[in-house]
Amino acid sequence: MPAAYLPSPASAVWHLGAIPVGAYAVCMVLGVVTGLWLTDRRYLKAGGQPGFVWDMATVAVPVGIIGARAYAVLTRFHFYFGPGRDWTQVFRVWDGGMGVAGAVAAGAVAAWAYCRFRQVDAGAIALAAAPALAVAQAISVWGNWFTQELYGRPSGLPWAVAISPQHRAGGFQSVATFQPLFLYESLLDLIVAAVVGYAIRRFALSGGRALALYAGLWAAAGCLTEATRIDYSPTTFGLRTNVLAMLVVLAAASGYFVGTRPRRERPAARPDEQPSGQRTLRPRSVSAAAAQDVRIGRAAETGEPPTGQEPGPQLQH
């Protein structure tokens, strides 16, 4: 074991009397509250309705928690159901097992529906929430430190995390410290928050494009950490399920961001400019002007159109 390292907490559950409190759940709640506070602050600064974000949270947060748990259960179905399994573990959310992708997707749909119901511009909420979501995830991911999950290959760096033997991946029982991927992901999420906030100000992004930028950057960062972890994670089609889900999010977010790119408008024509393909006809000489006057005079006497001109519409006086 290196001389300096990041120790893991001795327990992932605290007890308030007879009530167990999971550190994973505490990190998640702290992240959600921080994200809502930042969203509310940004929304009010943009002229939004006071209290609306917190009212929306009473719907979006519970739906997001259900979505997060549903994602985790579906991707680890065999862990909860089957011979020798206790299906009631599905409800033990304080033990961990929450999928961020499911939380964001379900919470976003619930927030959009609530905005439609209250007739509030959902785009303004998305602009306020996009950077705040990344900050919320940067805090929530520290729950993996308490549960000793989301770590990479063995490492002797001063910030390597110590993993107890019962939580070490197979084949690494003799190694004590590993790459702290949860720490790296937390830092990447903070960078995503900064980039999205800057892009909103610099490029005047719409709410949908800001949310798509956040989702794409978050998915790219998540792919990096998930692809290098060595602890257990469910797989689908030979890929880690989380990686597969993030690739889908990355593709969808990139497609939306590129597809909604504003097109450059052609500048309006100046009042003194003639429409393309048309020009004003002028006599080429004094003699030509005189000949034109003679033709017009003869036409007035005979009632016929001047030579070289077609009859036009008659003005009514």
C-alpha positions as CSV (number, residue, x, y, z in Angstrom):
1,M,0.0,0.0,0.0
2,P,1.4,3.5,-0.9
3,A,2.4,5.9,1.8
4,A,-0.4,8.3,0.8
5,Y,-3.9,7.2,-0.4
6,L,-7.6,8.0,-0.1
7,P,-9.2,5.7,2.5
8,S,-12.7,4.3,2.0
9,P,-15.3,5.0,4.7
10,A,-15.6,2.1,7.2
11,S,-19.4,2.0,6.7
12,A,-21.9,3.0,4.0
13,V,-24.8,3.2,6.5
14,W,-25.3,5.4,9.5
15,H,-27.9,4.8,12.2
16,L,-30.1,7.5,13.7
17,G,-31.4,5.4,16.6
18,A,-33.2,2.5,14.9
19,I,-33.4,4.3,11.5
20,P,-30.7,3.3,9.0
21,V,-29.4,6.2,6.8
22,G,-27.4,5.2,3.7
23,A,-24.5,7.4,2.7
24,Y,-25.3,6.8,-0.9
25,A,-28.8,8.2,-0.5
26,V,-27.4,11.2,1.5
27,C,-25.0,12.0,-1.4
28,M,-27.9,11.8,-3.9
29,V,-30.2,14.0,-1.8
30,L,-27.4,16.5,-1.3
31,G,-26.7,16.6,-5.1
32,V,-30.4,17.0,-5.9
33,V,-30.9,19.8,-3.4
34,T,-27.8,21.6,-4.7
35,G,-28.9,21.2,-8.3
36,L,-32.4,22.6,-7.5
37,W,-30.9,25.6,-5.6
38,L,-28.6,26.4,-8.5
39,T,-31.5,26.0,-11.0
40,D,-33.8,28.2,-9.0
41,R,-31.0,30.9,-8.6
42,R,-30.4,30.9,-12.4
43,Y,-34.1,30.9,-13.2
44,L,-34.8,33.9,-10.9
45,K,-31.9,35.8,-12.4
46,A,-33.4,35.3,-15.8
47,G,-36.7,36.8,-14.6
48,G,-38.5,33.5,-13.8
49,Q,-41.4,33.0,-11.3
50,P,-40.3,32.8,-7.7
51,G,-40.9,29.4,-6.2
52,F,-41.7,27.7,-9.5
53,V,-38.6,25.5,-9.5
54,W,-39.3,24.2,-6.0
55,D,-42.9,23.5,-6.9
56,M,-41.8,21.6,-10.0
57,A,-39.4,19.6,-7.9
58,T,-42.3,18.1,-5.9
59,V,-43.2,16.3,-9.1
60,A,-39.9,15.9,-11.0
61,V,-37.8,14.6,-8.1
62,P,-40.0,11.6,-7.1
63,V,-40.5,10.7,-10.7
64,G,-36.7,10.9,-11.2
65,I,-36.0,8.7,-8.2
66,I,-38.4,6.1,-9.6
67,G,-36.7,6.3,-13.0
68,A,-33.3,5.9,-11.5
69,R,-34.3,2.9,-9.5
70,A,-36.1,1.4,-12.5
71,Y,-33.0,1.8,-14.6
72,A,-30.9,0.1,-12.0
73,V,-33.3,-2.8,-11.5
74,L,-33.8,-3.4,-15.2
75,T,-30.0,-3.5,-15.9
76,R,-29.4,-5.9,-12.9
77,F,-32.6,-7.9,-13.2
78,H,-31.0,-11.2,-12.2
79,F,-29.7,-9.6,-9.0
80,Y,-33.3,-9.0,-7.7
81,F,-35.3,-11.7,-9.4
82,G,-34.7,-15.5,-9.8
83,P,-33.9,-18.5,-7.7
84,G,-32.5,-17.6,-4.3
85,R,-33.1,-13.8,-4.8
86,D,-35.1,-11.5,-2.5
87,W,-37.2,-9.3,-4.8
88,T,-37.9,-6.9,-1.8
89,Q,-34.3,-5.7,-2.4
90,V,-35.8,-3.6,-5.1
91,F,-37.1,-1.1,-2.5
92,R,-33.9,-0.8,-0.6
93,V,-32.7,2.3,-2.4
94,W,-30.5,3.3,0.5
95,D,-28.1,0.4,-0.3
96,G,-27.3,2.0,-3.7
97,G,-28.3,1.0,-7.2
98,M,-29.5,4.2,-8.8
99,G,-29.1,4.9,-12.5
100,V,-28.3,8.5,-13.3
101,A,-29.5,8.1,-16.9
102,G,-32.9,6.9,-15.7
103,A,-33.1,9.7,-13.1
104,V,-32.4,12.5,-15.7
105,A,-34.7,11.0,-18.4
106,A,-37.7,10.5,-16.1
107,G,-37.1,13.8,-14.2
108,A,-36.9,15.7,-17.4
109,V,-40.1,14.3,-18.8
110,A,-41.9,15.1,-15.5
111,A,-40.5,18.6,-15.5
112,W,-41.6,19.2,-19.1
113,A,-45.1,17.9,-18.3
114,Y,-45.4,20.2,-15.3
115,C,-44.3,23.2,-17.3
116,R,-46.9,22.4,-19.9
117,F,-49.6,22.1,-17.2
118,R,-48.6,25.4,-15.6
119,Q,-48.2,27.0,-19.0
120,V,-44.6,28.0,-18.3
121,D,-41.8,28.1,-20.9
122,A,-39.9,24.9,-20.5
123,G,-37.0,26.3,-22.4
124,A,-36.2,28.8,-19.7
125,I,-36.2,26.0,-17.1
126,A,-33.9,23.9,-19.3
127,L,-31.4,26.8,-19.6
128,A,-31.3,27.2,-15.9
129,A,-31.1,23.5,-15.2
130,A,-28.5,22.3,-17.7
131,P,-25.3,23.4,-15.8
132,A,-27.0,22.6,-12.4
133,L,-27.6,19.0,-13.4
134,A,-23.9,18.4,-14.0
135,V,-23.1,19.9,-10.5
136,A,-25.7,17.7,-8.9
137,Q,-24.1,14.6,-10.5
138,A,-20.7,15.8,-9.4
139,I,-21.9,15.6,-5.8
140,S,-24.1,12.4,-6.1
141,V,-21.3,10.3,-7.6
142,W,-19.5,10.5,-4.3
143,G,-22.0,7.9,-3.0
144,N,-19.8,5.3,-4.8
145,W,-16.9,6.2,-2.5
146,F,-19.0,5.0,0.5
147,T,-20.2,1.8,-1.3
148,Q,-16.7,1.2,-2.7
149,E,-17.8,1.1,-6.3
150,L,-16.7,2.8,-9.5
151,Y,-12.9,2.2,-9.3
152,G,-10.3,1.4,-11.9
153,R,-7.1,-0.5,-12.2
154,P,-4.6,-0.8,-9.3
155,S,-2.7,2.4,-8.6
156,G,0.0,3.7,-6.3
157,L,-0.8,7.4,-6.8
158,P,-1.3,9.5,-3.7
159,W,-5.0,9.9,-4.5
160,A,-5.6,6.2,-5.1
161,V,-8.6,4.8,-3.2
162,A,-8.3,1.9,-0.7
163,I,-10.8,-0.9,-1.4
164,S,-11.6,-3.5,1.2
165,P,-11.1,-7.1,0.3
166,Q,-14.8,-7.9,0.1
167,H,-15.3,-5.2,-2.5
168,R,-12.3,-5.9,-4.7
169,A,-12.8,-7.2,-8.2
170,G,-11.9,-10.8,-9.0
171,G,-8.2,-11.3,-9.5
172,F,-7.2,-8.2,-7.5
173,Q,-7.5,-9.5,-4.0
174,S,-3.8,-8.9,-3.3
175,V,-4.1,-5.2,-4.3
176,A,-5.2,-2.6,-1.8
177,T,-5.5,0.7,-3.8
178,F,-7.1,1.5,-7.1
179,Q,-7.8,4.4,-9.5
180,P,-10.7,6.5,-7.9
181,L,-13.0,6.8,-11.0
182,F,-15.7,8.4,-8.9
183,L,-13.3,11.2,-8.2
184,Y,-12.4,11.6,-11.8
185,E,-16.1,11.6,-12.9
186,S,-16.9,14.2,-10.3
187,L,-14.2,16.5,-11.7
188,L,-15.4,15.9,-15.2
189,D,-18.9,16.7,-14.3
190,L,-17.8,20.1,-12.8
191,I,-15.9,20.8,-16.1
192,V,-19.1,19.9,-18.0
193,A,-21.1,22.4,-15.9
194,A,-18.5,25.1,-16.6
195,V,-18.5,24.4,-20.4
196,V,-22.3,24.4,-20.6
197,G,-22.6,27.6,-18.6
198,Y,-20.1,29.3,-20.8
199,A,-21.7,28.0,-24.0
200,I,-25.1,29.3,-22.9
201,R,-23.7,32.8,-22.5
202,R,-21.3,32.9,-25.4
203,F,-23.6,31.3,-28.1
204,A,-27.1,32.2,-26.7
205,L,-28.2,28.6,-26.8
206,S,-31.8,27.7,-26.6
207,G,-33.1,25.6,-23.7
208,G,-33.2,22.4,-25.8
209,R,-29.7,22.9,-27.2
210,A,-28.3,23.6,-23.8
211,L,-29.8,20.4,-22.4
212,A,-28.5,18.4,-25.4
213,L,-25.0,19.8,-24.9
214,Y,-25.1,18.9,-21.3
215,A,-26.3,15.4,-22.0
216,G,-23.8,14.8,-24.8
217,L,-20.8,16.0,-22.7
218,W,-22.0,14.0,-19.6
219,A,-22.4,10.9,-21.7
220,A,-18.9,11.3,-23.2
221,A,-17.4,11.7,-19.7
222,G,-19.3,8.8,-18.4
223,C,-18.1,6.6,-21.2
224,L,-14.5,7.3,-20.2
225,T,-15.0,6.3,-16.6
226,E,-17.3,3.3,-17.3
227,A,-14.9,1.9,-19.9
228,T,-12.0,1.9,-17.5
229,R,-13.7,0.5,-14.3
230,I,-12.9,-3.1,-13.2
231,D,-15.5,-3.6,-10.6
232,Y,-18.7,-5.4,-11.5
233,S,-21.2,-3.8,-13.8
234,P,-23.9,-5.5,-15.9
235,T,-23.3,-6.1,-19.6
236,T,-25.6,-6.1,-22.7
237,F,-24.4,-7.3,-26.1
238,G,-20.9,-7.6,-24.7
239,L,-20.7,-4.0,-23.5
240,R,-21.2,-2.6,-20.1
241,T,-24.9,-1.6,-19.9
242,N,-24.0,1.9,-18.7
243,V,-21.6,2.4,-21.6
244,L,-24.3,1.3,-24.0
245,A,-26.8,3.6,-22.5
246,M,-24.4,6.5,-22.6
247,L,-23.6,5.9,-26.2
248,V,-27.3,6.1,-27.0
249,V,-27.6,9.3,-25.1
250,L,-24.5,10.7,-26.8
251,A,-25.9,9.9,-30.3
252,A,-29.3,11.3,-29.5
253,A,-27.9,14.5,-28.0
254,S,-25.4,15.0,-30.8
255,G,-28.1,14.5,-33.4
256,Y,-30.4,17.0,-31.8
257,F,-27.7,19.6,-31.2
258,V,-26.6,19.4,-34.8
259,G,-30.1,19.2,-36.3
260,T,-31.3,22.3,-34.5
261,R,-28.3,24.4,-35.4
262,P,-29.7,27.8,-36.5
263,R,-29.3,28.6,-40.2
264,R,-27.8,31.9,-41.3
265,E,-30.5,34.2,-42.7
266,R,-29.9,36.2,-46.0
267,P,-29.6,40.0,-45.3
268,A,-32.6,42.0,-46.3
269,A,-32.3,44.0,-49.6
270,R,-31.7,47.7,-49.2
271,P,-34.7,49.9,-50.3
272,D,-32.6,51.4,-53.1
273,E,-31.7,48.0,-54.5
274,Q,-33.7,46.6,-57.5
275,P,-34.9,43.0,-57.4
276,S,-32.5,40.5,-59.0
277,G,-32.8,40.3,-62.8
278,Q,-34.6,43.6,-63.2
279,R,-33.2,47.0,-64.1
280,T,-34.6,50.4,-64.9
281,L,-34.7,51.3,-68.6
282,R,-33.4,54.7,-69.6
283,P,-33.0,56.4,-73.0
284,R,-29.4,56.0,-74.3
285,S,-29.2,59.4,-75.9
286,V,-31.0,62.7,-76.4
287,S,-32.1,61.7,-79.9
288,A,-33.5,58.5,-78.5
289,A,-35.5,60.4,-75.9
290,A,-36.9,62.7,-78.6
291,A,-37.9,59.8,-80.8
292,Q,-39.6,58.3,-77.8
293,D,-41.6,61.5,-77.2
294,V,-42.7,61.5,-80.9
295,R,-44.0,57.9,-80.6
296,I,-45.9,58.7,-77.5
297,G,-47.5,61.8,-79.2
298,R,-48.6,59.8,-82.2
299,A,-50.0,57.1,-79.9
300,A,-52.1,59.7,-78.2
301,E,-53.6,60.9,-81.5
302,T,-54.4,57.4,-82.9
303,G,-55.2,55.6,-79.7
304,E,-52.6,52.9,-80.4
305,P,-49.8,51.9,-78.1
306,P,-46.3,53.4,-78.8
307,T,-44.2,51.4,-81.2
308,G,-42.1,48.7,-79.5
309,Q,-44.4,48.5,-76.4
310,E,-47.2,46.1,-75.5
311,P,-50.6,47.4,-74.3
312,G,-50.7,47.5,-70.5
313,P,-53.4,47.7,-67.9
314,Q,-55.5,50.9,-68.0
315,L,-55.6,53.0,-64.9
316,Q,-59.0,54.0,-63.7
317,H,-59.4,57.6,-62.5
